[in-house]
C-alpha cells in the first residue's frame, strides 16, 4: 500500500537562505546538529532564530531504526574537545536553553555518557545561566552510564519512547521496557530530576495504544511530553501510515495533560527539541 498524500497542514518550507550564519558557526567549530543530520522540517525556523540542537558523539548511529535518517556506517572515536566547542557555540548564540543529543553508540563502553556529562560541565563553565536539556539514548540500560548523566545535573533529561510497544520492530536494537526503565532509573537516582519523552504518531498506532503508552510514561515518572507527526525521511524508510490533523494533536494534548503530564507540546511539526524552552514555563 502506498503512503498517503501529504496534507496541506504539512507544507512547511525549508529556506536555506536563512541558514548561513548558523552553518558558518557550526562549520567553524566543527559541530553537528540533529536539525541537519535528521533532516528536521523545522530547521529553517530554528536556524533562522539562532537555535540548534547539538549532536555530539559523531553523526553515525550503531542501531538500525527504520524511521531515522542518521547515518549508519562505522562510527569514529569520540572527540574529547567537542564539549568545549559546543559550549562555545552556546556562548556565541546566547542560548537560554540548549538541547544536546547524540546517536546511539553501542560501540563505546559507557555509551558516550561521560561526554554528555563533560558537555554539561563545559556549558555551565561559560554560560551558567543556560538551561541544559539532554536527549539521551538508552545506554543499553547500564545503570552506571545513566548515573553519570544524572550526576551532571542537567535541567531536563529526555529519552524518547518514539512509538507504542506493538511497533517496536521499527526500533532495531531498542526495547520498550528498557526505555521506560531508563526514565525510571533517572528518577530513582535523583528524585528531583525532570524527565521528558517523545512519541511519533502516524506510524500505524491506535489511540488506545497511545494512551497506554502515555500511562506507562507517567508511571515511570515522566513529566514532559512531545507528540509529533512522523514524516518518513525517504522512500527507503518506514512509510507513514496516517497523517493526523492538527485537531487530533490538540485532543491528545488535552488528554495527556488531564492524565497528569506537567507540560505537553503536541502538533504535526512538534519534535523532541522543538520549542524546548517552553517546557516548565
Backbone as CSV, one residue per row, in Angstrom:
resi,resn,N_x,N_y,N_z,CA_x,CA_y,CA_z,C_x,C_y,C_z
1,UNK,0.847,-1.199,0.000,0.000,0.000,0.000,0.881,1.247,0.000
2,UNK,0.598,2.187,-0.855,1.393,3.410,-0.934,1.060,4.341,0.220
3,UNK,2.038,5.193,0.565,1.831,6.145,1.659,0.789,7.178,1.261
4,UNK,0.014,7.675,2.214,-0.986,8.703,1.894,-0.326,9.998,1.436
5,UNK,-1.062,10.783,0.678,-0.539,12.069,0.214,-0.413,13.043,1.385
6,UNK,0.692,13.779,1.399,0.911,14.742,2.482,-0.128,15.861,2.403
7,UNK,-0.819,16.154,3.515,-1.905,17.147,3.500,-1.395,18.586,3.544
8,UNK,-2.325,19.503,3.406,-1.955,20.920,3.317,-1.348,21.462,4.604
9,UNK,-1.666,20.877,5.745,-1.099,21.401,7.001,0.339,20.931,7.232
10,UNK,0.888,20.169,6.305,2.273,19.719,6.403,3.063,20.191,5.194
11,UNK,3.076,21.498,5.009,3.745,22.074,3.851,4.767,23.136,4.271
12,UNK,5.339,22.948,5.454,6.346,23.921,5.913,7.536,23.931,4.951
13,UNK,7.977,25.115,4.597,9.061,25.263,3.636,10.414,25.389,4.334
14,UNK,11.411,24.750,3.758,12.795,24.923,4.208,13.436,25.992,3.342
15,UNK,14.038,26.987,4.000,14.611,28.135,3.289,16.103,28.235,3.580
16,UNK,16.950,27.569,2.789,18.396,27.565,3.041,19.010,28.953,3.149
17,UNK,18.358,29.960,2.588,18.916,31.309,2.620,19.075,31.834,4.039
18,UNK,18.260,31.324,4.982,18.365,31.816,6.365,19.327,30.978,7.198
19,UNK,19.964,29.968,6.603,20.833,29.060,7.350,22.269,29.556,7.464
20,UNK,22.611,30.577,6.706,24.006,30.954,6.541,24.780,31.181,7.827
21,UNK,24.268,32.041,8.697,25.003,32.363,9.921,25.215,31.133,10.781
22,UNK,24.178,30.314,10.935,24.297,29.119,11.750,25.261,28.113,11.132
23,UNK,25.157,27.932,9.827,26.043,26.983,9.160,27.507,27.398,9.303
24,UNK,27.779,28.696,9.187,29.160,29.166,9.325,29.676,28.944,10.740
25,UNK,28.839,29.190,11.740,29.243,28.965,13.128,29.519,27.484,13.367
26,UNK,28.609,26.630,12.917,28.772,25.187,13.133,29.996,24.649,12.414
27,UNK,30.158,25.052,11.158,31.301,24.565,10.397,32.610,25.083,10.984
28,UNK,32.595,26.331,11.451,33.801,26.903,12.035,34.232,26.202,13.311
29,UNK,33.273,25.695,14.064,33.576,24.995,15.316,33.595,23.477,15.141
30,UNK,33.331,23.016,13.938,33.349,21.580,13.688,32.262,20.834,14.439
31,UNK,31.037,21.386,14.431,29.933,20.814,15.184,28.838,20.285,14.263
32,UNK,28.048,19.368,14.819,26.917,18.799,14.102,25.626,19.117,14.854
33,UNK,24.525,19.111,14.111,23.216,19.272,14.741,22.289,18.172,14.237
34,UNK,21.358,17.781,15.103,20.361,16.811,14.670,19.416,17.457,13.661
35,UNK,19.326,18.780,13.713,18.498,19.522,12.756,18.899,19.176,11.327
36,UNK,20.190,19.148,11.102,20.715,18.888,9.756,20.791,17.385,9.466
37,UNK,21.324,16.617,10.406,21.547,15.193,10.162,20.240,14.413,10.032
38,UNK,19.202,14.829,10.770,17.917,14.122,10.729,16.922,14.781,9.771
39,UNK,17.392,15.782,9.005,16.535,16.463,8.026,15.256,16.989,8.680
40,UNK,15.408,17.676,9.803,14.247,18.173,10.523,13.505,19.229,9.696
41,UNK,12.197,19.128,9.600,11.436,20.107,8.808,11.411,21.497,9.431
42,UNK,11.814,21.586,10.713,11.816,22.881,11.394,13.160,23.603,11.294
43,UNK,14.081,23.084,10.509,15.449,23.595,10.519,15.523,25.086,10.176
44,UNK,14.778,25.546,9.194,14.861,26.956,8.809,14.307,27.860,9.899
45,UNK,13.222,27.424,10.521,12.643,28.199,11.619,13.632,28.336,12.765
46,UNK,14.275,27.223,13.137,15.183,27.245,14.287,16.505,27.930,13.952
47,UNK,17.112,27.546,12.826,18.370,28.187,12.432,18.168,29.681,12.245
48,UNK,17.036,30.056,11.691,16.773,31.461,11.426,16.698,32.316,12.666
49,UNK,16.308,31.703,13.801,16.253,32.482,15.047,17.385,32.104,16.001
50,UNK,18.426,31.484,15.470,19.622,31.209,16.262,19.497,30.061,17.235
51,UNK,18.682,29.073,16.907,18.511,27.888,17.748,19.024,26.657,17.006
52,UNK,19.601,25.715,17.768,20.056,24.456,17.171,20.108,23.392,18.254
53,UNK,19.875,22.153,17.863,20.019,21.019,18.775,21.321,20.313,18.418
54,UNK,22.272,20.359,19.328,23.607,19.859,19.043,23.666,18.338,19.108
55,UNK,24.366,17.759,18.139,24.540,16.317,18.039,25.993,16.002,18.364
56,UNK,26.222,15.416,19.537,27.583,15.061,19.946,27.853,13.588,19.628
57,UNK,29.099,13.182,19.806,29.500,11.782,19.596,29.392,11.353,18.133
58,UNK,29.534,12.294,17.226,29.544,11.968,15.813,28.166,11.939,15.179
59,UNK,28.139,11.509,13.945,26.892,11.508,13.166,26.459,10.102,12.760
60,UNK,27.134,9.077,13.309,26.858,7.696,12.916,26.229,6.937,14.078
61,UNK,25.103,6.294,13.818,24.387,5.532,14.841,24.683,4.043,14.686
62,UNK,24.794,3.345,15.815,25.064,1.906,15.770,23.789,1.069,15.762
63,UNK,22.627,1.710,15.765,21.356,0.998,15.660,20.820,1.144,14.235
64,UNK,19.777,0.404,13.929,19.248,0.381,12.562,17.752,0.697,12.545
65,UNK,17.340,1.734,13.259,15.928,2.117,13.271,15.480,2.486,11.857
66,UNK,14.340,1.965,11.458,13.899,2.154,10.079,13.196,3.476,9.831
67,UNK,13.076,4.312,10.871,12.411,5.602,10.693,13.391,6.765,10.680
68,UNK,14.659,6.509,10.942,15.636,7.573,11.207,16.612,7.726,10.056
69,UNK,16.988,8.970,9.753,17.889,9.234,8.633,19.339,9.438,9.063
70,UNK,19.634,9.345,10.378,21.015,9.498,10.835,21.851,8.360,10.264
71,UNK,23.069,8.681,9.850,23.938,7.728,9.163,24.204,6.476,10.004
72,UNK,24.352,5.340,9.317,24.602,4.062,9.985,25.819,3.395,9.345
73,UNK,26.989,4.020,9.520,28.242,3.495,8.986,29.148,3.108,10.160
74,UNK,30.452,3.185,9.963,31.391,2.883,11.043,31.649,4.160,11.845
75,UNK,31.295,4.194,13.148,31.460,5.434,13.928,32.925,5.740,14.240
76,UNK,33.205,7.020,14.366,34.543,7.467,14.740,34.660,7.521,16.262
77,UNK,35.894,7.517,16.795,36.066,7.662,18.245,35.535,9.015,18.713
78,UNK,35.089,9.113,19.958,34.619,10.407,20.487,35.720,11.458,20.430
79,UNK,35.318,12.695,20.248,36.246,13.829,20.211,36.256,14.472,21.591
80,UNK,37.355,14.359,22.328,37.375,14.887,23.700,37.227,16.397,23.794
81,UNK,37.473,17.109,22.696,37.350,18.571,22.694,35.946,19.050,22.306
82,UNK,35.097,18.119,21.934,33.762,18.506,21.461,32.942,19.257,22.511
83,UNK,32.975,18.859,23.796,32.175,19.595,24.787,32.503,21.082,24.841
84,UNK,33.793,21.427,24.757,34.176,22.839,24.804,33.696,23.588,23.573
85,UNK,33.685,22.930,22.426,33.213,23.592,21.200,31.697,23.795,21.239
86,UNK,30.980,22.823,21.781,29.537,23.016,21.962,29.280,24.188,22.899
87,UNK,30.035,24.237,23.992,29.877,25.333,24.954,30.159,26.685,24.312
88,UNK,31.158,26.731,23.461,31.481,27.991,22.783,30.349,28.414,21.853
89,UNK,29.748,27.446,21.179,28.605,27.767,20.315,27.444,28.299,21.138
90,UNK,27.180,27.670,22.271,26.112,28.138,23.163,26.375,29.570,23.600
91,UNK,27.634,29.857,23.943,28.002,31.209,24.378,27.807,32.221,23.258
92,UNK,28.283,31.902,22.070,28.169,32.834,20.949,26.713,33.084,20.569
93,UNK,25.894,32.043,20.648,24.484,32.182,20.285,23.651,32.817,21.399
94,UNK,24.215,32.874,22.595,23.483,33.443,23.721,22.243,32.650,24.079
95,UNK,22.342,31.325,24.024,21.171,30.482,24.247,20.762,30.454,25.717
96,UNK,19.478,30.628,25.949,18.932,30.495,27.305,18.588,29.043,27.617
97,UNK,18.360,28.262,26.571,18.015,26.848,26.716,18.665,26.110,25.558
98,UNK,19.381,25.028,25.851,20.030,24.271,24.794,19.712,22.793,24.962
99,UNK,19.503,22.130,23.826,19.287,20.682,23.812,20.495,20.016,23.167
100,UNK,21.001,18.989,23.834,22.144,18.223,23.341,21.727,16.766,23.233
101,UNK,21.980,16.165,22.079,21.637,14.762,21.885,22.777,14.066,21.163
102,UNK,22.568,12.797,20.811,23.608,12.031,20.127,22.992,10.841,19.422
103,UNK,23.730,10.252,18.488,23.315,8.940,18.014,23.562,7.914,19.120
104,UNK,23.001,6.742,18.991,23.313,5.663,19.925,24.701,5.126,19.608
105,UNK,25.530,4.969,20.636,26.896,4.488,20.456,27.122,3.222,21.282
106,UNK,26.552,2.123,20.798,26.721,0.843,21.479,28.159,0.345,21.430
107,UNK,28.981,0.960,20.577,30.382,0.556,20.460,31.239,1.069,21.600
108,UNK,30.744,2.050,22.378,31.524,2.654,23.456,31.194,1.983,24.789
109,UNK,32.201,1.751,25.640,31.949,1.074,26.915,30.895,1.759,27.774
110,UNK,30.859,3.093,27.760,29.870,3.817,28.573,28.765,4.422,27.717
111,UNK,28.718,4.035,26.435,27.698,4.555,25.534,27.838,6.036,25.220
112,UNK,28.924,6.644,25.683,29.127,8.082,25.483,28.633,8.932,26.625
113,UNK,28.245,8.310,27.735,27.670,9.080,28.850,28.665,10.080,29.434
114,UNK,29.952,9.722,29.445,30.952,10.639,30.015,31.065,11.905,29.174
115,UNK,30.878,11.801,27.846,30.946,13.003,27.009,29.700,13.862,27.209
116,UNK,28.561,13.240,27.448,27.367,14.011,27.812,27.645,14.841,29.065
117,UNK,28.178,14.189,30.097,28.451,14.888,31.350,29.465,16.008,31.142
118,UNK,30.500,15.725,30.361,31.513,16.747,30.095,30.914,17.936,29.353
119,UNK,29.950,17.690,28.485,29.304,18.771,27.743,28.486,19.657,28.673
120,UNK,27.771,19.042,29.610,27.025,19.832,30.599,27.987,20.725,31.386
121,UNK,29.073,20.157,31.870,30.029,20.927,32.661,30.657,22.056,31.846
122,UNK,30.980,21.776,30.580,31.601,22.799,29.730,30.639,23.959,29.484
123,UNK,29.366,23.659,29.250,28.378,24.726,29.034,28.222,25.554,30.311
124,UNK,28.143,24.896,31.440,27.988,25.617,32.709,29.174,26.533,32.976
125,UNK,30.355,26.129,32.529,31.556,26.922,32.785,31.536,28.254,32.051
126,UNK,30.928,28.287,30.853,30.958,29.521,30.062,29.616,30.231,30.015
127,UNK,28.537,29.510,30.331,27.198,30.104,30.261,26.335,29.532,31.381
128,UNK,26.626,29.889,32.621,25.943,29.254,33.758,24.441,29.475,33.807
129,UNK,23.941,30.492,33.126,22.502,30.752,33.155,21.726,29.919,32.132
130,UNK,22.431,29.226,31.249,21.770,28.434,30.215,21.191,27.150,30.799
131,UNK,19.930,26.892,30.544,19.316,25.628,30.940,19.751,24.550,29.947
132,UNK,20.227,23.436,30.477,20.743,22.357,29.631,19.770,21.176,29.645
133,UNK,19.346,20.773,28.469,18.485,19.609,28.297,19.242,18.556,27.510
134,UNK,19.274,17.340,28.014,19.915,16.235,27.321,18.857,15.268,26.809
135,UNK,18.988,14.861,25.570,18.132,13.826,24.995,19.023,12.619,24.758
136,UNK,18.934,11.636,25.654,19.920,10.562,25.700,19.417,9.270,25.044
137,UNK,20.349,8.428,24.583,19.973,7.077,24.170,19.756,6.209,25.411
138,UNK,19.522,4.924,25.216,19.237,4.083,26.388,20.484,3.555,27.077
139,UNK,21.677,3.785,26.484,22.946,3.303,27.056,22.899,1.805,27.368
140,UNK,22.096,1.066,26.607,21.971,-0.357,26.852,21.373,-0.692,28.203
141,UNK,20.770,0.327,28.841,20.188,0.118,30.158,21.201,0.077,31.273
142,UNK,22.464,0.416,31.008,23.530,0.337,32.013,23.351,1.420,33.080
143,UNK,23.178,0.999,34.294,22.922,1.913,35.398,24.060,2.923,35.578
144,UNK,25.296,2.469,35.472,26.434,3.361,35.697,26.471,4.492,34.676
145,UNK,26.174,4.172,33.433,26.176,5.204,32.389,25.078,6.224,32.638
146,UNK,23.892,5.744,32.994,22.787,6.658,33.284,23.115,7.514,34.498
147,UNK,23.754,6.908,35.496,24.132,7.657,36.699,25.130,8.763,36.375
148,UNK,26.006,8.518,35.411,26.976,9.550,35.015,26.261,10.782,34.478
149,UNK,25.237,10.567,33.664,24.464,11.677,33.118,23.685,12.387,34.213
150,UNK,23.035,11.635,35.082,22.228,12.227,36.153,23.109,13.075,37.071
151,UNK,24.319,12.609,37.353,25.222,13.325,38.265,25.644,14.681,37.715
152,UNK,25.560,14.865,36.398,25.914,16.162,35.804,24.837,17.212,36.058
153,UNK,23.655,16.786,36.493,22.538,17.655,36.882,22.054,18.593,35.771
154,UNK,21.780,18.062,34.585,21.119,18.914,33.578,19.712,19.252,34.050
155,UNK,19.160,20.328,33.531,17.806,20.728,33.934,16.749,19.708,33.509
156,UNK,16.936,19.098,32.343,15.981,18.121,31.826,16.757,16.943,31.241
157,UNK,16.294,15.728,31.512,16.852,14.539,30.879,15.734,13.869,30.093
158,UNK,15.898,13.828,28.783,14.895,13.230,27.923,15.358,11.905,27.352
159,UNK,14.412,11.013,27.171,14.665,9.761,26.442,13.360,9.382,25.756
160,UNK,13.392,9.246,24.446,12.162,9.059,23.681,11.742,7.598,23.574
161,UNK,10.456,7.343,23.850,9.893,6.032,23.554,9.679,5.865,22.053
162,UNK,9.380,6.939,21.369,9.190,7.018,19.918,7.864,6.437,19.433
163,UNK,7.473,5.242,19.910,6.246,4.633,19.413,5.691,3.656,20.436
164,UNK,4.605,3.014,20.090,3.923,2.093,21.006,4.593,0.721,20.957
165,UNK,4.397,-0.119,21.987,5.099,-1.411,22.044,4.920,-2.281,20.800
166,UNK,3.726,-2.314,20.239,3.462,-3.197,19.095,4.331,-2.867,17.887
167,UNK,4.779,-1.612,17.790,5.554,-1.182,16.625,7.052,-1.104,16.900
168,UNK,7.498,-1.707,17.991,8.913,-1.572,18.330,9.842,-2.318,17.386
169,UNK,9.310,-3.072,16.447,10.180,-3.703,15.455,10.878,-2.661,14.581
170,UNK,10.341,-1.442,14.532,10.998,-0.398,13.740,12.179,0.206,14.485
171,UNK,12.320,-0.107,15.776,13.442,0.401,16.583,14.443,-0.727,16.817
172,UNK,15.129,-1.129,15.780,16.061,-2.251,15.867,17.108,-2.003,16.957
173,UNK,17.214,-2.935,17.885,18.180,-2.810,18.970,17.626,-2.153,20.208
174,UNK,16.429,-1.569,20.113,15.803,-0.911,21.263,14.795,-1.855,21.902
175,UNK,14.360,-1.505,23.107,13.398,-2.310,23.843,12.484,-1.369,24.619
176,UNK,11.188,-1.552,24.466,10.211,-0.669,25.095,10.388,-0.621,26.617
177,UNK,10.478,-1.772,27.235,10.606,-1.814,28.702,11.924,-1.202,29.158
178,UNK,12.984,-1.424,28.389,14.275,-0.841,28.757,14.230,0.681,28.682
179,UNK,13.552,1.206,27.657,13.445,2.660,27.556,12.664,3.247,28.733
180,UNK,11.585,2.582,29.117,10.854,3.026,30.304,11.736,2.959,31.540
181,UNK,12.559,1.915,31.619,13.423,1.752,32.788,14.469,2.866,32.861
182,UNK,14.921,3.360,31.705,15.856,4.493,31.703,15.234,5.684,32.432
183,UNK,13.992,5.984,32.096,13.299,7.115,32.722,13.079,6.848,34.214
184,UNK,12.708,5.631,34.556,12.515,5.289,35.973,13.821,5.441,36.752
185,UNK,14.907,4.961,36.140,16.187,4.984,36.827,16.688,6.407,37.049
186,UNK,16.449,7.290,36.093,16.829,8.698,36.279,16.172,9.251,37.534
187,UNK,14.885,8.996,37.704,14.158,9.489,38.872,14.579,8.774,40.157
188,UNK,14.947,7.512,40.046,15.430,6.778,41.219,16.755,7.351,41.700
189,UNK,17.629,7.673,40.753,18.944,8.211,41.104,18.852,9.639,41.626
190,UNK,17.887,10.399,41.115,17.674,11.776,41.563,16.180,12.083,41.504
191,UNK,15.473,11.935,42.620,14.023,12.164,42.625,13.611,13.554,42.161
192,UNK,14.556,14.497,42.194,14.248,15.860,41.750,14.452,16.046,40.250
193,UNK,14.984,15.038,39.581,15.253,15.157,38.148,13.953,15.302,37.365
194,UNK,14.004,16.109,36.318,12.855,16.303,35.428,13.095,15.500,34.163
195,UNK,12.169,14.593,33.839,12.334,13.750,32.658,11.303,14.079,31.591
196,UNK,11.655,13.713,30.383,10.857,14.077,29.209,10.924,12.939,28.202
197,UNK,9.854,12.753,27.445,9.874,11.744,26.397,9.047,12.221,25.212
198,UNK,9.258,11.552,24.085,8.536,11.910,22.872,7.994,10.688,22.167
199,UNK,6.851,10.861,21.511,6.206,9.798,20.754,5.827,10.343,19.385
200,UNK,6.148,9.571,18.342,5.746,9.928,16.987,4.404,9.269,16.677
201,UNK,3.562,9.973,15.983,2.256,9.443,15.601,2.153,9.341,14.077
202,UNK,1.257,8.473,13.637,1.082,8.268,12.214,1.853,7.073,11.686
203,UNK,2.290,6.186,12.609,3.067,5.008,12.218,2.215,3.742,12.206
204,UNK,0.920,3.900,12.452,0.035,2.747,12.469,-0.483,2.405,13.849
205,UNK,-0.184,3.252,14.828,-0.643,3.045,16.199,-2.142,3.337,16.323
206,UNK,-2.764,2.754,17.320,-4.163,3.009,17.631,-4.250,3.921,18.860
207,UNK,-5.364,4.638,19.010,-5.484,5.586,20.119,-5.323,4.896,21.474
208,UNK,-5.919,3.742,21.654,-5.800,3.075,22.960,-4.355,2.692,23.252
209,UNK,-3.569,2.417,22.188,-2.156,2.101,22.391,-1.376,3.351,22.798
210,UNK,-1.702,4.471,22.183,-1.036,5.730,22.548,-1.325,6.070,24.009
211,UNK,-2.585,5.971,24.417,-2.951,6.317,25.786,-2.301,5.365,26.791
212,UNK,-2.168,4.089,26.435,-1.481,3.138,27.306,-0.008,3.499,27.436
213,UNK,0.596,3.917,26.327,1.998,4.340,26.342,2.184,5.573,27.210
214,UNK,1.261,6.525,27.119,1.348,7.723,27.958,1.207,7.353,29.434
215,UNK,0.326,6.399,29.739,0.181,5.955,31.125,1.471,5.299,31.611
216,UNK,2.129,4.545,30.749,3.404,3.928,31.117,4.458,4.989,31.409
217,UNK,4.466,6.056,30.608,5.422,7.140,30.830,5.175,7.819,32.172
218,UNK,3.927,8.079,32.480,3.606,8.702,33.763,4.018,7.806,34.921
219,UNK,3.789,6.518,34.782,4.179,5.585,35.829,5.688,5.576,36.040
220,UNK,6.431,5.849,34.962,7.884,5.911,35.052,8.381,7.263,35.568
221,UNK,7.458,8.174,35.862,7.837,9.467,36.424,8.101,10.551,35.416
222,UNK,7.672,10.342,34.180,7.927,11.325,33.135,7.026,12.542,33.312
223,UNK,7.614,13.736,33.236,6.863,14.974,33.468,6.496,15.695,32.180
224,UNK,7.372,15.654,31.185,7.192,16.409,29.958,7.021,15.464,28.779
225,UNK,6.189,15.887,27.815,5.859,15.025,26.688,5.792,15.819,25.389
226,UNK,6.337,15.237,24.327,6.162,15.802,22.989,5.494,14.758,22.099
227,UNK,4.527,15.214,21.300,3.823,14.362,20.355,3.881,15.028,18.985
228,UNK,4.397,14.322,18.001,4.526,14.911,16.671,4.204,13.918,15.573
229,UNK,4.030,14.425,14.385,3.732,13.603,13.223,5.005,12.971,12.677
230,UNK,4.985,11.665,12.493,6.107,11.002,11.831,6.117,11.368,10.355
231,UNK,7.298,11.748,9.869,7.499,12.032,8.451,8.670,11.184,7.962
232,UNK,8.424,10.289,7.049,9.486,9.410,6.561,10.566,10.218,5.845
233,UNK,11.832,10.049,6.229,12.903,10.823,5.581,13.066,10.527,4.099
234,UNK,12.724,9.298,3.681,12.848,8.936,2.269,11.951,7.727,1.999
235,UNK,11.883,7.327,0.748,11.078,6.160,0.382,11.689,4.864,0.902
236,UNK,12.944,4.916,1.338,13.607,3.724,1.859,13.285,3.491,3.340
237,UNK,12.695,4.485,3.985,12.414,4.388,5.409,10.980,3.883,5.650
238,UNK,10.712,3.598,6.895,9.374,3.118,7.268,8.324,4.115,6.773
239,UNK,7.305,3.636,6.071,6.343,4.569,5.470,5.339,5.131,6.470
240,UNK,4.945,6.360,6.239,3.865,6.972,7.019,2.582,6.185,6.758
241,UNK,1.856,5.876,7.840,0.595,5.162,7.712,-0.601,6.104,7.733
242,UNK,-0.410,7.249,8.396,-1.536,8.188,8.544,-1.008,9.574,8.873
243,UNK,-1.642,10.592,8.315,-1.368,11.976,8.692,-2.503,12.444,9.597
244,UNK,-2.165,12.732,10.847,-3.173,13.159,11.814,-3.407,14.657,11.688
245,UNK,-4.643,15.105,11.616,-4.918,16.545,11.521,-4.574,17.257,12.825
246,UNK,-4.323,18.570,12.759,-3.942,19.327,13.957,-4.915,19.163,15.114
247,UNK,-6.219,19.054,14.836,-7.178,18.953,15.928,-7.025,17.652,16.721
248,UNK,-6.542,16.599,16.072,-6.293,15.347,16.803,-5.106,15.522,17.747
249,UNK,-4.080,16.241,17.301,-2.958,16.536,18.194,-3.419,17.380,19.386
250,UNK,-4.314,18.309,19.134,-4.866,19.108,20.236,-5.599,18.218,21.242
251,UNK,-6.352,17.273,20.726,-7.087,16.362,21.613,-6.137,15.504,22.436
252,UNK,-5.074,15.026,21.805,-4.087,14.238,22.549,-3.412,15.094,23.624
253,UNK,-3.149,16.358,23.296,-2.539,17.240,24.289,-3.432,17.381,25.509
254,UNK,-4.698,17.614,25.297,-5.620,17.773,26.426,-5.738,16.489,27.232
255,UNK,-5.790,15.358,26.547,-5.859,14.082,27.256,-4.602,13.841,28.083
256,UNK,-3.447,14.145,27.504,-2.184,13.936,28.219,-2.089,14.829,29.450
257,UNK,-2.499,16.071,29.315,-2.478,16.972,30.474,-3.441,16.494,31.557
258,UNK,-4.609,16.018,31.144,-5.582,15.539,32.133,-5.099,14.272,32.821
259,UNK,-4.234,13.524,32.157,-3.672,12.320,32.756,-2.624,12.631,33.814
260,UNK,-1.974,13.835,33.688,-1.012,14.210,34.718,0.324,14.728,34.242
261,UNK,0.551,14.827,32.926,1.808,15.415,32.454,1.853,16.901,32.819
262,UNK,3.039,17.380,33.180,3.191,18.784,33.584,3.203,19.734,32.391
263,UNK,3.710,19.268,31.279,3.740,20.115,30.070,3.721,19.199,28.863
264,UNK,2.930,19.563,27.854,2.805,18.770,26.636,2.856,19.696,25.432
265,UNK,3.719,19.375,24.479,3.694,20.016,23.168,3.216,18.959,22.183
266,UNK,2.166,19.254,21.446,1.565,18.278,20.550,1.109,18.959,19.274
267,UNK,1.635,18.522,18.148,1.263,19.107,16.867,2.004,18.418,15.751
268,UNK,1.567,18.606,14.524,2.190,17.916,13.394,3.696,18.133,13.281
269,UNK,4.162,19.344,13.597,5.584,19.632,13.441,6.358,19.592,14.759
270,UNK,5.738,19.154,15.823,6.442,19.061,17.108,7.484,17.951,17.032
271,UNK,8.682,18.254,17.544,9.764,17.290,17.672,10.310,17.392,19.085
272,UNK,11.158,16.455,19.465,11.650,16.385,20.845,12.218,17.704,21.349
273,UNK,12.997,18.359,20.502,13.655,19.582,20.943,13.000,20.848,20.402
274,UNK,11.941,20.701,19.633,11.260,21.871,19.078,10.534,22.619,20.193
275,UNK,10.753,23.928,20.266,10.140,24.771,21.309,10.514,24.284,22.712
276,UNK,11.707,23.736,22.844,12.113,23.117,24.118,12.097,24.094,25.283
277,UNK,12.345,25.356,24.983,12.394,26.340,26.069,11.026,26.586,26.694
278,UNK,9.948,26.130,26.055,8.598,26.328,26.599,8.290,25.422,27.781
279,UNK,8.960,24.268,27.838,8.634,23.299,28.862,8.975,23.845,30.251
280,UNK,8.046,23.689,31.156,8.270,24.139,32.532,8.004,25.599,32.754
281,UNK,7.598,26.314,31.696,7.310,27.758,31.856,5.946,27.966,32.524
